[in-house]
Amino acid sequence: MNPSRRAALRTAGLALSSAVWPTADAQDVYVRHGRLLFGFAPGAIGSTLGKEFTQLLASRHNPLFRLENITAAGSMRSIEMTKRAPVDGRTLVQVQSSQVALLPLVQREVPYDPLVDLVPVAMLSSYTWAFTVGPAVPAEIRSMADYLRWVAQNPEWRQFGATLFGSQGHLAGLMTARQQGVALRPQTYAGTGPMVKDLLAQSLAAGYVIVGNAPESFANGSLRALAVLGDQRWPSLPEVPTFKELGLHSIERPGWYAWYAPAGTPAEVLDPIRAAVQVTLDSPECQSLLKRLQQQPADTRGAALVERLRGEQRYFGAIARDLHIGALLG
């Protein structure tokens, strides 16, 4: 970023306190703090990213945003609450891309249309999933080919974990199962944390885990990554092949985290928030945070996120129709 643009963004970001927040009673925490809603439980990468990024934002700009984990309604309540919030910049939502690119296509009665009810603030980062086996799978199973042979011989372990019905992991597992003729069955979770817990407890053999979760368990060998989604190897797992390299059908789009505001939020409210967030994303401290969490920096900015979402809905909609995912809902 050139110095003049950086200076302009800093100036815009520092205007947040006067542009958005009126003077407030110091005892009223939710007047002094904005709310950043997130539809998943604490303890996994998304919550860590949201919490630490809001701290970075607060260290550079005013006002503060406080992360709130809203786990009701299969992660959808957080977006519904944001949709209905006042358009004053005090309520934002952090989304995981499956919530806006997939769930509206495959689940019934989704209480929002992300292209109508939300307006993007910024994309924070992108991520991928590792097909992960736990200690229930013998140590000699070290590749997807090994796993597929093993699970065919041990059908009692055919469940694979995925975060949310209709998520990228869910679709990816069904694609591999159909191609390989193996009767894999999805077991969906409300978040990555409970799935990892079941993997380690040996009540689940395998699952699609967002890379960066449970680093200690991967480091000590309790969890093993056999393949990653996407069209190229993930930088933090250079030794792990992609499904594509292995000749297996799967998802080739990364996931991402982004912040959104309610549709209709005025530009004079939204623009300084966007500017402050972007300055923070560009900071060395944020780059260090993303590296530690094994995330990649955002590659889509501003209005381009709307077009990216439209494209991903077309991409995932075609896969879901091909897999007859909607038919599973009855």
Secondary structure, 3 states (H helix, E strand, C coil): CCHHHHHHHHHHHHCHHHHHCCCCCCCCHHHHEEEEEECCCCCCHHHHHHHHHHHHHHHHCCCEEEEEECCCHHHCHHHHHHHCCCCCCCEEEEEEHHHHHCHHHHCCCCCCCHHHHEEEEEEEEEECEEEEECCCCCCCCCCHHHHHHHHHHCHHHCEEEEECCCCHHHHHHHHHHHHHCCCCEEEEECCHHHHHHHHHCCCCCEEEEECCCCHHHHHCCCCEEEEECCCCCCCCCCCCCECCCCCCCCCCCCEEEEEEEECCCCHHHHHHHHHHHHHHHCCHHHHHHHHHCCCEECCCCCCHHHHHHHHHHHHHHHHHHHHCCHHHHC
